[in-house]
């Protein structure tokens, strides 16, 4: 994709992130105990970074957070 920031490109990134995050969720849902807690912390960090990156997508810092 080009370097221009469009709403279509943001929607594609959002859909891709949702698919990837649900993929991660389905992998670590089978873990228990400490491993589940560590994976859950990592998942929440990725979720927050994704949200911040998409929220600031059209600003200069949004692209840096997202990628």
C-alpha positions as CSV (number, residue, x, y, z in Angstrom):
1,X,0.0,0.0,0.0
2,X,1.1,3.6,-0.6
3,X,2.3,6.0,2.1
4,X,-0.9,8.1,2.0
5,X,-3.3,7.7,4.9
6,X,-6.9,7.0,3.8
7,X,-10.0,5.7,5.7
8,X,-10.0,2.6,3.5
9,X,-6.5,1.8,4.5
10,X,-7.3,2.3,8.2
11,X,-10.3,0.0,7.9
12,X,-8.1,-2.7,6.3
13,X,-5.6,-2.3,9.1
14,X,-8.4,-2.5,11.8
15,X,-9.8,-5.7,10.3
16,X,-6.4,-7.3,10.0
17,X,-5.7,-6.4,13.6
18,X,-9.0,-7.9,14.8
19,X,-8.3,-11.1,12.9
20,X,-4.8,-11.4,14.3
21,X,-5.8,-10.6,17.9
22,X,-8.6,-13.2,17.7
23,X,-6.0,-15.7,16.3
24,X,-3.7,-15.0,19.3
25,X,-6.7,-15.3,21.7
26,X,-7.7,-18.7,20.3
27,X,-4.1,-20.0,20.7
28,X,-3.6,-19.1,24.3
29,X,-7.1,-19.8,25.6
30,X,-6.0,-23.4,26.2
31,X,-3.2,-22.4,28.6
32,X,-3.6,-22.5,32.3
33,X,-2.0,-20.9,35.3
34,X,1.1,-18.7,34.9
35,X,1.3,-19.2,31.2
36,X,-2.2,-18.0,30.7
37,X,-1.6,-14.9,32.9
38,X,1.6,-14.0,30.9
39,X,-0.2,-14.4,27.6
40,X,-3.1,-12.4,28.8
41,X,-0.8,-9.5,29.8
42,X,0.9,-9.6,26.4
43,X,-2.5,-9.7,24.7
44,X,-3.7,-6.6,26.7
45,X,-0.5,-4.7,25.8
46,X,-1.0,-5.5,22.1
47,X,-4.6,-4.5,22.3
48,X,-3.8,-1.1,23.9
49,X,-1.0,-0.4,21.4
50,X,-3.4,-1.3,18.5
51,X,-6.1,1.0,19.9
52,X,-3.7,3.9,20.4
53,X,-2.3,3.4,17.0
54,X,-5.7,3.3,15.3
55,X,-6.9,6.3,17.4
56,X,-4.0,8.4,16.2
57,X,-3.7,7.0,12.7
58,X,-4.1,10.3,10.9
59,X,-1.6,12.1,13.1
60,X,2.1,11.9,12.8
61,X,2.7,9.7,15.9
62,X,-0.2,7.2,15.1
63,X,1.8,5.5,12.3
64,X,4.8,5.0,14.6
65,X,2.7,3.4,17.3
66,X,0.8,1.1,14.9
67,X,3.9,-0.1,13.1
